[in-house]
Amino acid sequence: MAKPIGIFDSGLGGLTVARAVRETLPGENLVYLGDTARVPYGTRSARTVTRYARGCADRLMGFDIKLLVVACNTASGVALEALEQQLSIPVIGVIAPGASAGVRATRSGRIGVLATPGTVASGAYERAIHRENDAIRVFAQPAPLLVPLAEEGWVTGEVPTLAAKRYLQPLVKADVDTIVLGCTHYPLLSDTIHEVARELLGHEVAIVDSAEATASALRSLLEAQPEEPSGSGSLRVLVTDLPAQFRIAASRFLGAPLEGFETKAIDL
């Protein structure tokens, strides 16, 4: 029987990673856990985030997962090593794949990172990019307002355009040629970010979706492992709380209605 891939995030944003994995590896069974009762992680201490991450990992291990994807940028930045030591299965975060994709995309050696304040403060993207190439200059910009805009579905139009202009100004001043989307919510605003950045910079800019980069890295990891039985492409969506408008928001991030997938509220 095919073992599933486990994916967890602090909320629903990590469903963009699940979406990218489903598109890249359509035969894989997925179990997604969104810790919606304790979202956001970005305002918590590293110790607390690590404790939450351990709890999510333990819960997913109960589904006999074959590997774990940490779809939360904050948890990837502070808890990945602890999870690797805790678990006997491979663990992959979203930061290293996004950083690697950004390094491959840049031509000028000037990369911008849009992320939550917690992820920016951790310096995780700078460290990951400099592990690839320490000559690259990294300009990280917090963009907290993009999270609620994505959750409300305000991804085009005047309001998200104004927000993008505000947050992109420092990256425009730095004349970056590549922008890494360092939050799982931001891919929903990718078109607006791209359009505004290109207009302000006056030249083309590469937008790196860390969700897509993670799915690509996951495919490479699986190809290097012994062949496993094929799955059916099933998806379980588990949450620690059912917030209002849950199905609408979750479907927006997943890019598909939730009606066809198992959804369940659980306790950690």
Secondary structure, 3 states (H helix, E strand, C coil): CCCCEEEEECCCCCHHHHHHHHHHCCCCCEEEEECCCCCCCCCCCHHHHHHHHHHHHHHHHCCCCCEEEECCHHHHHHCHHHHHHHCCCCEEECHHHHHHHHHHHCCCCEEEEEECHHHHHHCHHHHHHHHHCCCCEEEEEECCCHHHHHHHCCCCCHHHHHHHHHHHHHHHHCCCCEEEEECCCHHHHHHHHHHHHHHHHCCCCEEEEHHHHHHHHHHHHHHCCCCCCCCCCCEEEEECCCCCCHHHHHHHHHCCCHHHCEEEECCC
